[in-house]
Amino acid sequence: MNAKPIIAVVGRPNVGKSTFFNKMVGARVSIVEDTPGVTRDRVYADASWQNYDFTLVDTGGIDPLSDDPLLRQMKYQAELAIDTADVILFFVDGKEGLVGADYEVAEMLRRTKLPVLLVVNKIDAPMKELDKMEFYALGMGDPFAISSVNLLGLGDLLEEMCKYLPTPDPDKEQEDDPTCKIAVVGRPNVGKSSLVNRILKEERVMVSDIAGTTRDAVDTRFEDNGEDFVIIDTAGIRKRSKIEDASLERYSVIRSLAAIRRCDVALMLINAEDGVTEQDAKIAGYIHEEGKACILIVNKWDAVEKETGTMEKFSKDIRNDLKFLDYAPILYISAKTGQRCDRVIDMVRKVFANTSRRITTGVLNDALHDAMAVTPPPSENGRRLRIYYGTQQGVRPPTFILFVNDKDLMHFSYERYIENHFRKTFEFEGTPVRIWTRARKEKEE
């Protein structure tokens, strides 16, 4: 899965960025309020327009002239969002008109060298479109007059925006990149950089005991037994209550999430001294939701006092806390001493093969018929689910479509049963498996 282009929506506070964002993603993801500074964090959501898929970034407002600490932090937040963007939508307020802060924001955006579209918002009627004329003074090209509230003028803006995005080609099947991309993720100070250095067999990444040292996601190519890999060392993700520099920390979060999105296998590091924390569960949830293969790496195992059954008890606790990752293998290591670190890439190689595995239609349907013979499909109100056949739609993760008589008759429990049967029949350790049902014909009246 390629990372989607990122569209950053920026501007000073209270110019309607969040309203536009919510209209685009079809939900009230950001808080909309007339008080400047309500949107303090960047908010990310996927959106689409005319077959173009992208990720919108809603930012806190930029007020370069303010001495308010919160607004200074929001300015920095917007700068960080801009740093990750492919296209920038620069919002200004058509009702209030051009103000000094708009010039400051425009000057900052000019330095990015990215495509910037000037959006004059709150133009609520066609006869007010002349209100956009004064914004030519910003030197940012032709302004687009829109009303986020009334959905006026969005078509022209989005059409221009999409000119800077990769052209979608639904008929072209994306070729699988043979190079496995590995994201090393986890909370700060769990040993991510130390593990990367062990894998690379050199001090390629700075290692420090200070939590949050690695601010950016760093890609490094390497070779192991003739195979090429890319490893991505990411910044740690931690709870807000423990963040001293909130802006840098949130920047680390989006870098980590972006790394998860573009990886093939995620190495989820857990501190053996802490066990699975709430934040670990959130990070693991990101991995699962993105459909990425995963290996749970319990680091600092050398620091744990052991007795008979210690590892088995720890594994049981992990399985209990991360039930949705029951397919992920667990590996106990010490990046500090090198204990079992030599097993990591071998396990990555295996998991990558599993998440990339294709099953022929004939073999798949043999397994499907075996599953139905052991446990027949359920029935409801006198109607029984019929599964006609299945086919594999894609890989990374393996995704299957089952053609049925009525999608509503497919209970979650039976779908899970089919998934588990596929897992036993085929080698899918370490990867999620997705199953979609599709009605082959209209429901019977």
TORKOL-4160 file (C-alpha; in steps of 0.2 Angstrom, whole numbers, padded with zeros to 4 digits, m for minus):
445
<pt num="1" X="0000" Y="0000" Z="0000"/>
<pt num="2" X="0008" Y="0016" Z="m0005"/>
<pt num="3" X="0006" Y="0031" Z="0007"/>
<pt num="4" X="m0007" Y="0043" Z="0001"/>
<pt num="5" X="m0003" Y="0061" Z="m0004"/>
<pt num="6" X="m0005" Y="0073" Z="0011"/>
<pt num="7" X="m0014" Y="0089" Z="0009"/>
<pt num="8" X="m0011" Y="0102" Z="0023"/>
<pt num="9" X="m0025" Y="0114" Z="0027"/>
<pt num="10" X="m0016" Y="0129" Z="0035"/>
<pt num="11" X="m0019" Y="0147" Z="0039"/>
<pt num="12" X="m0022" Y="0159" Z="0054"/>
<pt num="13" X="m0035" Y="0154" Z="0067"/>
<pt num="14" X="m0054" Y="0155" Z="0064"/>
<pt num="15" X="m0053" Y="0156" Z="0045"/>
<pt num="16" X="m0064" Y="0140" Z="0043"/>
<pt num="17" X="m0051" Y="0126" Z="0041"/>
<pt num="18" X="m0060" Y="0114" Z="0052"/>
<pt num="19" X="m0076" Y="0117" Z="0043"/>
<pt num="20" X="m0068" Y="0113" Z="0026"/>
<pt num="21" X="m0060" Y="0098" Z="0034"/>
<pt num="22" X="m0076" Y="0091" Z="0041"/>
<pt num="23" X="m0085" Y="0093" Z="0025"/>
<pt num="24" X="m0072" Y="0084" Z="0015"/>
<pt num="25" X="m0071" Y="0069" Z="0027"/>
<pt num="26" X="m0089" Y="0068" Z="0029"/>
<pt num="27" X="m0089" Y="0069" Z="0048"/>
<pt num="28" X="m0086" Y="0081" Z="0062"/>
<pt num="29" X="m0068" Y="0075" Z="0065"/>
<pt num="30" X="m0062" Y="0092" Z="0071"/>
<pt num="31" X="m0071" Y="0104" Z="0083"/>
<pt num="32" X="m0079" Y="0119" Z="0075"/>
<pt num="33" X="m0081" Y="0134" Z="0086"/>
<pt num="34" X="m0080" Y="0153" Z="0083"/>
<pt num="35" X="m0066" Y="0154" Z="0096"/>
<pt num="36" X="m0049" Y="0156" Z="0089"/>
<pt num="37" X="m0037" Y="0142" Z="0093"/>
<pt num="38" X="m0050" Y="0128" Z="0096"/>
<pt num="39" X="m0040" Y="0116" Z="0084"/>
<pt num="40" X="m0024" Y="0114" Z="0094"/>
<pt num="41" X="m0018" Y="0098" Z="0086"/>
<pt num="42" X="m0016" Y="0092" Z="0069"/>
<pt num="43" X="m0030" Y="0080" Z="0064"/>
<pt num="44" X="m0028" Y="0068" Z="0050"/>
<pt num="45" X="m0041" Y="0059" Z="0040"/>
<pt num="46" X="m0042" Y="0050" Z="0023"/>
<pt num="47" X="m0053" Y="0058" Z="0010"/>
<pt num="48" X="m0057" Y="0056" Z="m0009"/>
<pt num="49" X="m0063" Y="0066" Z="m0023"/>
<pt num="50" X="m0066" Y="0060" Z="m0041"/>
<pt num="51" X="m0056" Y="0044" Z="m0038"/>
<pt num="52" X="m0041" Y="0054" Z="m0031"/>
<pt num="53" X="m0037" Y="0047" Z="m0013"/>
<pt num="54" X="m0027" Y="0058" Z="m0001"/>
<pt num="55" X="m0025" Y="0062" Z="0017"/>
<pt num="56" X="m0031" Y="0079" Z="0024"/>
<pt num="57" X="m0021" Y="0087" Z="0038"/>
<pt num="58" X="m0031" Y="0100" Z="0048"/>
<pt num="59" X="m0020" Y="0111" Z="0058"/>
<pt num="60" X="m0020" Y="0123" Z="0072"/>
<pt num="61" X="m0021" Y="0141" Z="0066"/>
<pt num="62" X="m0005" Y="0151" Z="0063"/>
<pt num="63" X="m0004" Y="0168" Z="0071"/>
<pt num="64" X="0014" Y="0173" Z="0068"/>
<pt num="65" X="0012" Y="0190" Z="0077"/>
<pt num="66" X="0005" Y="0183" Z="0093"/>
<pt num="67" X="0016" Y="0181" Z="0109"/>
<pt num="68" X="0003" Y="0169" Z="0116"/>
<pt num="69" X="0012" Y="0152" Z="0120"/>
<pt num="70" X="m0003" Y="0142" Z="0114"/>
<pt num="71" X="m0003" Y="0151" Z="0097"/>
<pt num="72" X="0016" Y="0149" Z="0096"/>
<pt num="73" X="0014" Y="0131" Z="0098"/>
<pt num="74" X="0000" Y="0130" Z="0085"/>
<pt num="75" X="0011" Y="0139" Z="0073"/>
<pt num="76" X="0024" Y="0126" Z="0076"/>
<pt num="77" X="0012" Y="0112" Z="0074"/>
<pt num="78" X="0007" Y="0120" Z="0057"/>
<pt num="79" X="0025" Y="0121" Z="0051"/>
<pt num="80" X="0027" Y="0102" Z="0056"/>
<pt num="81" X="0012" Y="0098" Z="0046"/>
<pt num="82" X="0018" Y="0108" Z="0031"/>
<pt num="83" X="0034" Y="0098" Z="0032"/>
<pt num="84" X="0025" Y="0082" Z="0029"/>
<pt num="85" X="0013" Y="0089" Z="0015"/>
<pt num="86" X="0013" Y="0087" Z="m0004"/>
<pt num="87" X="0001" Y="0101" Z="m0007"/>
<pt num="88" X="m0004" Y="0116" Z="0005"/>
<pt num="89" X="m0021" Y="0124" Z="0005"/>
<pt num="90" X="m0019" Y="0142" Z="0012"/>
<pt num="91" X="m0035" Y="0148" Z="0020"/>
<pt num="92" X="m0039" Y="0166" Z="0023"/>
<pt num="93" X="m0055" Y="0174" Z="0029"/>
<pt num="94" X="m0065" Y="0183" Z="0015"/>
<pt num="95" X="m0077" Y="0191" Z="0027"/>
<pt num="96" X="m0064" Y="0199" Z="0038"/>
<pt num="97" X="m0053" Y="0203" Z="0023"/>
<pt num="98" X="m0034" Y="0204" Z="0022"/>
<pt num="99" X="m0024" Y="0206" Z="0038"/>
<pt num="100" X="m0006" Y="0208" Z="0043"/>
<pt num="101" X="m0005" Y="0189" Z="0049"/>
<pt num="102" X="m0010" Y="0183" Z="0032"/>
<pt num="103" X="0006" Y="0191" Z="0024"/>
<pt num="104" X="0017" Y="0183" Z="0038"/>
<pt num="105" X="0009" Y="0166" Z="0034"/>
<pt num="106" X="0011" Y="0169" Z="0015"/>
<pt num="107" X="0029" Y="0172" Z="0017"/>
<pt num="108" X="0032" Y="0157" Z="0028"/>
<pt num="109" X="0023" Y="0146" Z="0014"/>
<pt num="110" X="0033" Y="0154" Z="0000"/>
<pt num="111" X="0049" Y="0146" Z="0008"/>
<pt num="112" X="0042" Y="0128" Z="0007"/>
<pt num="113" X="0044" Y="0126" Z="m0012"/>
<pt num="114" X="0028" Y="0116" Z="m0012"/>
<pt num="115" X="0012" Y="0119" Z="m0022"/>
<pt num="116" X="0001" Y="0132" Z="m0012"/>
<pt num="117" X="m0017" Y="0136" Z="m0017"/>
<pt num="118" X="m0024" Y="0152" Z="m0009"/>
<pt num="119" X="m0042" Y="0149" Z="m0003"/>
<pt num="120" X="m0053" Y="0163" Z="0002"/>
<pt num="121" X="m0066" Y="0156" Z="0013"/>
<pt num="122" X="m0083" Y="0162" Z="0019"/>
<pt num="123" X="m0088" Y="0169" Z="0002"/>
<pt num="124" X="m0106" Y="0164" Z="0005"/>
<pt num="125" X="m0114" Y="0170" Z="m0011"/>
<pt num="126" X="m0109" Y="0172" Z="m0029"/>
<pt num="127" X="m0110" Y="0191" Z="m0028"/>
<pt num="128" X="m0097" Y="0192" Z="m0015"/>
<pt num="129" X="m0084" Y="0184" Z="m0025"/>
<pt num="130" X="m0076" Y="0201" Z="m0028"/>
<pt num="131" X="m0071" Y="0200" Z="m0010"/>
<pt num="132" X="m0057" Y="0189" Z="m0015"/>
<pt num="133" X="m0048" Y="0202" Z="m0026"/>
<pt num="134" X="m0039" Y="0210" Z="m0012"/>
<pt num="135" X="m0030" Y="0194" Z="m0008"/>
<pt num="136" X="m0020" Y="0195" Z="m0024"/>
<pt num="137" X="m0009" Y="0207" Z="m0014"/>
<pt num="138" X="m0002" Y="0191" Z="m0005"/>
<pt num="139" X="0007" Y="0186" Z="m0021"/>
<pt num="140" X="0001" Y="0168" Z="m0020"/>
<pt num="141" X="m0008" Y="0167" Z="m0037"/>
<pt num="142" X="m0026" Y="0166" Z="m0041"/>
<pt num="143" X="m0037" Y="0165" Z="m0026"/>
<pt num="144" X="m0051" Y="0152" Z="m0025"/>
<pt num="145" X="m0067" Y="0159" Z="m0017"/>
<pt num="146" X="m0076" Y="0146" Z="m0008"/>
<pt num="147" X="m0089" Y="0143" Z="0006"/>
<pt num="148" X="m0085" Y="0128" Z="0017"/>
<pt num="149" X="m0102" Y="0130" Z="0026"/>
<pt num="150" X="m0112" Y="0131" Z="0010"/>
<pt num="151" X="m0101" Y="0120" Z="m0001"/>
<pt num="152" X="m0099" Y="0134" Z="m0014"/>
<pt num="153" X="m0084" Y="0134" Z="m0025"/>
<pt num="154" X="m0076" Y="0118" Z="m0019"/>
<pt num="155" X="m0076" Y="0109" Z="m0036"/>
<pt num="156" X="m0064" Y="0122" Z="m0044"/>
<pt num="157" X="m0053" Y="0121" Z="m0029"/>
<pt num="158" X="m0052" Y="0102" Z="m0028"/>
<pt num="159" X="m0050" Y="0101" Z="m0047"/>
<pt num="160" X="m0034" Y="0112" Z="m0046"/>
<pt num="161" X="m0028" Y="0103" Z="m0031"/>
<pt num="162" X="m0029" Y="0086" Z="m0039"/>
<pt num="163" X="m0018" Y="0092" Z="m0053"/>
<pt num="164" X="m0003" Y="0090" Z="m0041"/>
<pt num="165" X="m0008" Y="0073" Z="m0036"/>
<pt num="166" X="m0003" Y="0056" Z="m0044"/>
<pt num="167" X="m0016" Y="0052" Z="m0058"/>
<pt num="168" X="m0027" Y="0037" Z="m0052"/>
<pt num="169" X="m0027" Y="0022" Z="m0063"/>
<pt num="170" X="m0040" Y="0010" Z="m0057"/>
<pt num="171" X="m0037" Y="m0003" Z="m0072"/>
<pt num="172" X="m0019" Y="m0004" Z="m0068"/>
<pt num="173" X="m0014" Y="m0017" Z="m0055"/>
<pt num="174" X="0000" Y="m0011" Z="m0044"/>
<pt num="175" X="0015" Y="m0021" Z="m0045"/>
<pt num="176" X="0021" Y="m0028" Z="m0029"/>
<pt num="177" X="0038" Y="m0021" Z="m0023"/>
<pt num="178" X="0049" Y="m0036" Z="m0019"/>
<pt num="179" X="0059" Y="m0025" Z="m0006"/>
<pt num="180" X="0052" Y="m0028" Z="0012"/>
<pt num="181" X="0050" Y="m0012" Z="0021"/>
<pt num="182" X="0051" Y="m0014" Z="0040"/>
<pt num="183" X="0045" Y="m0001" Z="0052"/>
<pt num="184" X="0052" Y="m0001" Z="0070"/>
<pt num="185" X="0039" Y="0007" Z="0081"/>
<pt num="186" X="0034" Y="0009" Z="0099"/>
<pt num="187" X="0035" Y="0021" Z="0114"/>
<pt num="188" X="0050" Y="0031" Z="0117"/>
<pt num="189" X="0065" Y="0023" Z="0125"/>
<pt num="190" X="0060" Y="0005" Z="0122"/>
<pt num="191" X="0076" Y="0002" Z="0112"/>
<pt num="192" X="0071" Y="0005" Z="0094"/>
<pt num="193" X="0087" Y="0013" Z="0088"/>
<pt num="194" X="0097" Y="0000" Z="0097"/>
<pt num="195" X="0088" Y="m0014" Z="0088"/>
<pt num="196" X="0090" Y="m0005" Z="0071"/>
<pt num="197" X="0109" Y="m0004" Z="0075"/>
<pt num="198" X="0110" Y="m0022" Z="0079"/>
<pt num="199" X="0101" Y="m0027" Z="0063"/>
<pt num="200" X="0112" Y="m0016" Z="0053"/>
<pt num="201" X="0127" Y="m0021" Z="0063"/>
<pt num="202" X="0134" Y="m0004" Z="0064"/>
<pt num="203" X="0130" Y="0012" Z="0074"/>
<pt num="204" X="0120" Y="0020" Z="0059"/>
<pt num="205" X="0107" Y="0027" Z="0071"/>
<pt num="206" X="0110" Y="0038" Z="0086"/>
<pt num="207" X="0107" Y="0030" Z="0102"/>
<pt num="208" X="0103" Y="0039" Z="0118"/>
<pt num="209" X="0095" Y="0036" Z="0135"/>
<pt num="210" X="0085" Y="0052" Z="0133"/>
<pt num="211" X="0067" Y="0047" Z="0128"/>
<pt num="212" X="0062" Y="0055" Z="0111"/>
<pt num="213" X="0079" Y="0057" Z="0104"/>
<pt num="214" X="0074" Y="0051" Z="0087"/>
<pt num="215" X="0063" Y="0064" Z="0080"/>
<pt num="216" X="0061" Y="0059" Z="0061"/>
<pt num="217" X="0058" Y="0042" Z="0053"/>
<pt num="218" X="0075" Y="0037" Z="0045"/>
<pt num="219" X="0075" Y="0025" Z="0031"/>
<pt num="220" X="0091" Y="0014" Z="0029"/>
<pt num="221" X="0093" Y="0001" Z="0015"/>
<pt num="222" X="0103" Y="m0015" Z="0019"/>
<pt num="223" X="0106" Y="m0033" Z="0013"/>
<pt num="224" X="0104" Y="m0049" Z="0022"/>
<pt num="225" X="0109" Y="m0066" Z="0014"/>
<pt num="226" X="0107" Y="m0058" Z="m0004"/>
<pt num="227" X="0090" Y="m0050" Z="0000"/>
<pt num="228" X="0086" Y="m0031" Z="0000"/>
<pt num="229" X="0077" Y="m0023" Z="0015"/>
<pt num="230" X="0073" Y="m0006" Z="0020"/>
<pt num="231" X="0072" Y="m0002" Z="0039"/>
<pt num="232" X="0063" Y="0013" Z="0046"/>
<pt num="233" X="0068" Y="0019" Z="0063"/>
<pt num="234" X="0054" Y="0030" Z="0070"/>
<pt num="235" X="0051" Y="0042" Z="0084"/>
<pt num="236" X="0043" Y="0035" Z="0099"/>
<pt num="237" X="0025" Y="0038" Z="0103"/>
<pt num="238" X="0021" Y="0042" Z="0121"/>
<pt num="239" X="0006" Y="0049" Z="0132"/>
<pt num="240" X="0003" Y="0067" Z="0132"/>
<pt num="241" X="0005" Y="0069" Z="0151"/>
<pt num="242" X="0023" Y="0064" Z="0149"/>
<pt num="243" X="0027" Y="0076" Z="0134"/>
<pt num="244" X="0038" Y="0090" Z="0139"/>
<pt num="245" X="0039" Y="0097" Z="0121"/>
<pt num="246" X="0022" Y="0093" Z="0114"/>
<pt num="247" X="0025" Y="0100" Z="0097"/>
<pt num="248" X="0040" Y="0089" Z="0093"/>
<pt num="249" X="0031" Y="0074" Z="0101"/>
<pt num="250" X="0016" Y="0076" Z="0090"/>
<pt num="251" X="0027" Y="0077" Z="0075"/>
<pt num="252" X="0035" Y="0061" Z="0080"/>
<pt num="253" X="0018" Y="0053" Z="0081"/>
<pt num="254" X="0013" Y="0057" Z="0063"/>
<pt num="255" X="0031" Y="0052" Z="0057"/>
<pt num="256" X="0028" Y="0035" Z="0066"/>
<pt num="257" X="0010" Y="0033" Z="0059"/>
<pt num="258" X="0016" Y="0037" Z="0041"/>
<pt num="259" X="0030" Y="0024" Z="0043"/>
<pt num="260" X="0017" Y="0011" Z="0048"/>
<pt num="261" X="0007" Y="0015" Z="0033"/>
<pt num="262" X="0021" Y="0013" Z="0021"/>
<pt num="263" X="0029" Y="m0002" Z="0029"/>
<pt num="264" X="0026" Y="m0021" Z="0025"/>
<pt num="265" X="0031" Y="m0027" Z="0042"/>
<pt num="266" X="0030" Y="m0018" Z="0058"/>
<pt num="267" X="0041" Y="m0023" Z="0073"/>
<pt num="268" X="0031" Y="m0017" Z="0088"/>
<pt num="269" X="0043" Y="m0015" Z="0102"/>
<pt num="270" X="0037" Y="m0018" Z="0120"/>
<pt num="271" X="0048" Y="m0014" Z="0136"/>
<pt num="272" X="0049" Y="m0030" Z="0146"/>
<pt num="273" X="0051" Y="m0020" Z="0162"/>
<pt num="274" X="0034" Y="m0012" Z="0159"/>
<pt num="275" X="0024" Y="m0025" Z="0150"/>
<pt num="276" X="0010" Y="m0020" Z="0138"/>
<pt num="277" X="0004" Y="m0002" Z="0142"/>
<pt num="278" X="m0011" Y="0007" Z="0136"/>
<pt num="279" X="0000" Y="0017" Z="0124"/>
<pt num="280" X="0007" Y="0001" Z="0117"/>
<pt num="281" X="m0011" Y="m0005" Z="0114"/>
<pt num="282" X="m0014" Y="0011" Z="0104"/>
<pt num="283" X="0001" Y="0009" Z="0093"/>
<pt num="284" X="m0003" Y="m0010" Z="0090"/>
<pt num="285" X="m0021" Y="m0004" Z="0085"/>
<pt num="286" X="m0013" Y="0007" Z="0072"/>
<pt num="287" X="m0004" Y="m0007" Z="0065"/>
<pt num="288" X="m0019" Y="m0019" Z="0064"/>
<pt num="289" X="m0030" Y="m0006" Z="0057"/>
<pt num="290" X="m0018" Y="m0002" Z="0043"/>
<pt num="291" X="m0018" Y="m0021" Z="0039"/>
<pt num="292" X="0001" Y="m0023" Z="0042"/>
<pt num="293" X="0010" Y="m0039" Z="0046"/>
<pt num="294" X="0017" Y="m0038" Z="0063"/>
<pt num="295" X="0030" Y="m0045" Z="0075"/>
<pt num="296" X="0029" Y="m0041" Z="0094"/>
<pt num="297" X="0047" Y="m0038" Z="0100"/>
<pt num="298" X="0049" Y="m0039" Z="0119"/>
<pt num="299" X="0065" Y="m0029" Z="0122"/>
<pt num="300" X="0076" Y="m0028" Z="0138"/>
<pt num="301" X="0072" Y="m0046" Z="0142"/>
<pt num="302" X="0089" Y="m0047" Z="0150"/>
<pt num="303" X="0083" Y="m0035" Z="0163"/>
<pt num="304" X="0069" Y="m0046" Z="0169"/>
<pt num="305" X="0071" Y="m0058" Z="0184"/>
<pt num="306" X="0066" Y="m0075" Z="0178"/>
<pt num="307" X="0059" Y="m0091" Z="0185"/>
<pt num="308" X="0051" Y="m0106" Z="0178"/>
<pt num="309" X="0037" Y="m0101" Z="0166"/>
<pt num="310" X="0041" Y="m0082" Z="0166"/>
<pt num="311" X="0041" Y="m0081" Z="0147"/>
<pt num="312" X="0025" Y="m0091" Z="0145"/>
<pt num="313" X="0016" Y="m0080" Z="0158"/>
<pt num="314" X="0022" Y="m0064" Z="0149"/>
<pt num="315" X="0016" Y="m0071" Z="0132"/>
<pt num="316" X="m0001" Y="m0075" Z="0140"/>
<pt num="317" X="m0002" Y="m0057" Z="0147"/>
<pt num="318" X="0002" Y="m0050" Z="0129"/>
<pt num="319" X="m0011" Y="m0061" Z="0121"/>
<pt num="320" X="m0024" Y="m0055" Z="0134"/>
<pt num="321" X="m0020" Y="m0037" Z="0132"/>
<pt num="322" X="m0018" Y="m0037" Z="0113"/>
<pt num="323" X="m0031" Y="m0050" Z="0108"/>
<pt num="324" X="m0033" Y="m0042" Z="0090"/>
<pt num="325" X="m0015" Y="m0046" Z="0087"/>
<pt num="326" X="m0016" Y="m0065" Z="0091"/>
<pt num="327" X="m0008" Y="m0069" Z="0074"/>
<pt num="328" X="0008" Y="m0059" Z="0078"/>
<pt num="329" X="0023" Y="m0070" Z="0084"/>
<pt num="330" X="0032" Y="m0064" Z="0099"/>
<pt num="331" X="0051" Y="m0063" Z="0100"/>
<pt num="332" X="0060" Y="m0060" Z="0116"/>
<pt num="333" X="0077" Y="m0050" Z="0114"/>
<pt num="334" X="0089" Y="m0039" Z="0122"/>
<pt num="335" X="0095" Y="m0026" Z="0109"/>
<pt num="336" X="0108" Y="m0021" Z="0122"/>
<pt num="337" X="0117" Y="m0038" Z="0123"/>
<pt num="338" X="0112" Y="m0044" Z="0106"/>
<pt num="339" X="0102" Y="m0059" Z="0113"/>
<pt num="340" X="0091" Y="m0067" Z="0100"/>
<pt num="341" X="0093" Y="m0051" Z="0089"/>
<pt num="342" X="0099" Y="m0062" Z="0075"/>
<pt num="343" X="0082" Y="m0070" Z="0074"/>
<pt num="344" X="0073" Y="m0054" Z="0070"/>
<pt num="345" X="0076" Y="m0053" Z="0051"/>
<pt num="346" X="0073" Y="m0072" Z="0049"/>
<pt num="347" X="0056" Y="m0069" Z="0057"/>
<pt num="348" X="0053" Y="m0054" Z="0046"/>
<pt num="349" X="0057" Y="m0064" Z="0030"/>
<pt num="350" X="0044" Y="m0077" Z="0035"/>
<pt num="351" X="0031" Y="m0065" Z="0040"/>
<pt num="352" X="0034" Y="m0054" Z="0024"/>
<pt num="353" X="0032" Y="m0070" Z="0013"/>
<pt num="354" X="0015" Y="m0074" Z="0023"/>
<pt num="355" X="0008" Y="m0057" Z="0020"/>
<pt num="356" X="0013" Y="m0058" Z="0002"/>
<pt num="357" X="0006" Y="m0075" Z="m0001"/>
<pt num="358" X="m0007" Y="m0078" Z="m0016"/>
<pt num="359" X="m0018" Y="m0093" Z="m0015"/>
<pt num="360" X="m0025" Y="m0100" Z="m0032"/>
<pt num="361" X="m0044" Y="m0100" Z="m0033"/>
<pt num="362" X="m0045" Y="m0119" Z="m0035"/>
<pt num="363" X="m0035" Y="m0122" Z="m0019"/>
<pt num="364" X="m0044" Y="m0108" Z="m0010"/>
<pt num="365" X="m0061" Y="m0115" Z="m0014"/>
<pt num="366" X="m0055" Y="m0133" Z="m0009"/>
<pt num="367" X="m0051" Y="m0126" Z="0008"/>
<pt num="368" X="m0068" Y="m0116" Z="0009"/>
<pt num="369" X="m0078" Y="m0132" Z="0005"/>
<pt num="370" X="m0068" Y="m0141" Z="0019"/>
<pt num="371" X="m0072" Y="m0128" Z="0031"/>
<pt num="372" X="m0091" Y="m0128" Z="0027"/>
<pt num="373" X="m0091" Y="m0147" Z="0028"/>
<pt num="374" X="m0085" Y="m0147" Z="0045"/>
<pt num="375" X="m0096" Y="m0133" Z="0051"/>
<pt num="376" X="m0110" Y="m0128" Z="0039"/>
<pt num="377" X="m0115" Y="m0110" Z="0036"/>
<pt num="378" X="m0127" Y="m0103" Z="0049"/>
<pt num="379" X="m0146" Y="m0100" Z="0045"/>
<pt num="380" X="m0158" Y="m0086" Z="0051"/>
<pt num="381" X="m0177" Y="m0085" Z="0051"/>
<pt num="382" X="m0177" Y="m0101" Z="0040"/>
<pt num="383" X="m0164" Y="m0094" Z="0027"/>
<pt num="384" X="m0147" Y="m0102" Z="0027"/>
<pt num="385" X="m0131" Y="m0093" Z="0021"/>
<pt num="386" X="m0124" Y="m0100" Z="0005"/>
<pt num="387" X="m0106" Y="m0097" Z="0000"/>
<pt num="388" X="m0104" Y="m0100" Z="m0018"/>
<pt num="389" X="m0086" Y="m0098" Z="m0020"/>
<pt num="390" X="m0071" Y="m0087" Z="m0015"/>
<pt num="391" X="m0057" Y="m0078" Z="m0023"/>
<pt num="392" X="m0041" Y="m0068" Z="m0017"/>
<pt num="393" X="m0042" Y="m0050" Z="m0021"/>
<pt num="394" X="m0025" Y="m0044" Z="m0015"/>
<pt num="395" X="m0010" Y="m0046" Z="m0004"/>
<pt num="396" X="m0002" Y="m0037" Z="0010"/>
<pt num="397" X="m0013" Y="m0041" Z="0019"/>
<pt num="398" X="m0021" Y="m0057" Z="0011"/>
<pt num="399" X="m0038" Y="m0051" Z="0006"/>
<pt num="400" X="m0052" Y="m0063" Z="0001"/>
<pt num="401" X="m0069" Y="m0060" Z="m0006"/>
<pt num="402" X="m0083" Y="m0073" Z="m0003"/>
<pt num="403" X="m0098" Y="m0073" Z="m0015"/>
<pt num="404" X="m0114" Y="m0077" Z="m0005"/>
<pt num="405" X="m0133" Y="m0077" Z="m0007"/>
<pt num="406" X="m0136" Y="m0064" Z="0007"/>
<pt num="407" X="m0122" Y="m0053" Z="0016"/>
<pt num="408" X="m0133" Y="m0051" Z="0031"/>
<pt num="409" X="m0133" Y="m0070" Z="0034"/>
<pt num="410" X="m0114" Y="m0070" Z="0037"/>
<pt num="411" X="m0112" Y="m0068" Z="0055"/>
<pt num="412" X="m0095" Y="m0062" Z="0062"/>
<pt num="413" X="m0092" Y="m0078" Z="0071"/>
<pt num="414" X="m0093" Y="m0088" Z="0055"/>
<pt num="415" X="m0082" Y="m0076" Z="0046"/>
<pt num="416" X="m0069" Y="m0078" Z="0060"/>
<pt num="417" X="m0071" Y="m0097" Z="0058"/>
<pt num="418" X="m0067" Y="m0096" Z="0040"/>
<pt num="419" X="m0052" Y="m0085" Z="0043"/>
<pt num="420" X="m0046" Y="m0097" Z="0056"/>
<pt num="421" X="m0048" Y="m0111" Z="0044"/>
<pt num="422" X="m0038" Y="m0102" Z="0031"/>
<pt num="423" X="m0025" Y="m0098" Z="0044"/>
<pt num="424" X="m0023" Y="m0117" Z="0048"/>
<pt num="425" X="m0023" Y="m0122" Z="0030"/>
<pt num="426" X="m0012" Y="m0109" Z="0023"/>
<pt num="427" X="0003" Y="m0101" Z="0032"/>
<pt num="428" X="m0003" Y="m0084" Z="0038"/>
<pt num="429" X="0007" Y="m0081" Z="0054"/>
<pt num="430" X="0011" Y="m0063" Z="0057"/>
<pt num="431" X="m0002" Y="m0056" Z="0045"/>
<pt num="432" X="m0020" Y="m0050" Z="0046"/>
<pt num="433" X="m0032" Y="m0059" Z="0035"/>
<pt num="434" X="m0046" Y="m0049" Z="0028"/>
<pt num="435" X="m0062" Y="m0057" Z="0022"/>
<pt num="436" X="m0076" Y="m0047" Z="0012"/>
<pt num="437" X="m0093" Y="m0054" Z="0008"/>
<pt num="438" X="m0102" Y="m0049" Z="m0008"/>
<pt num="439" X="m0119" Y="m0054" Z="m0014"/>
<pt num="440" X="m0119" Y="m0063" Z="m0030"/>
<pt num="441" X="m0137" Y="m0059" Z="m0033"/>
<pt num="442" X="m0151" Y="m0048" Z="m0026"/>
<pt num="443" X="m0159" Y="m0054" Z="m0010"/>
<pt num="444" X="m0174" Y="m0065" Z="m0012"/>
<pt num="445" X="m0190" Y="m0056" Z="m0007"/>
